[in-house]
Amino acid sequence: MSYQSLDNRKRLVRSRSGLRVVSIENERSSPFEIGEPFWVPDSESPSCGKCHVKFDFLNRRHHCRRCGNVYCKNCCETKLPLQRMCFVDPVRICDQCIEVTKKENEFYDKHLKVLLSGSHFNLDEETGSGTLIPIQCCLSKDHQALMLDGGNLWQHNPVYLTDIVSVRVLGTAGNSGLSNIVGAVIRFFDFMKVEKELRICLTDVPNRKQSVAWIHALQKALKFVTPGA
């Protein structure tokens, strides 16, 4: 099955929460993106959802753009980038959504960039022959799939993130964190819905640390495409 890079054309839309940059076709959006939440109606919110202070003419209602619940100004005064919803500018976030939003932004600012940049590995052939094939792994520009390139030695169909079952790290985490990692096993379903696995090993060329970061970033990414993440 061949892979066609999905159209990355975007358009600017205005919602009641602010300006967003979204894909022209929703089915072509990044698997990391989430839609705007349902806004709890003002009529169903006589008091703040956190501190329970009553709303009146002076104490106004404010909706959190991350969860859609209603809070007073003091409990919903922080403004943060909400990259998973593709907002152009920082938007109002309630106190209860601050930490999860910061973790999401860390993924976009750090780990997603690592995945898109890609890294070099040695592929341990599925035949068990022990032959290692140099490959490059990176996330496609539309965030849909892992692109695996072994040049003339080896080619593989893209592995869609939504088809990945697990990423098992090979090695152990030492005192310095991920220093003892030697590779990873990626289990996934192919286009025939048959479960398979790819075993990738770290290489010292050109950057072993980058390869470790790439595996770590892939684990982070799976949490965003798994229901409940």
Buried (B, 14 or more C-beta within 10 A) or exposed (E): EEEEEBEEEEEEEEEEBBEBEBBEEEEEBBBBBBEBBEBBEEEEBEBBBBEEBEBEEEEEBBBBBBBBBBBBEEBBEBEBBBBBBBBEEEBBBBBBBBEEBEEBBEBBEEBBEBBEEBBBBBBBEEEEEEEBEBBEBBBBEBBBBBBBBBEEEBEBEBBBBEBBEEBEBBBEEEEEEBEBBEBBBBBBBBEEEEEBEBBBBBBEEEBBEBBBBBBBBBBBBBEBBEEEE
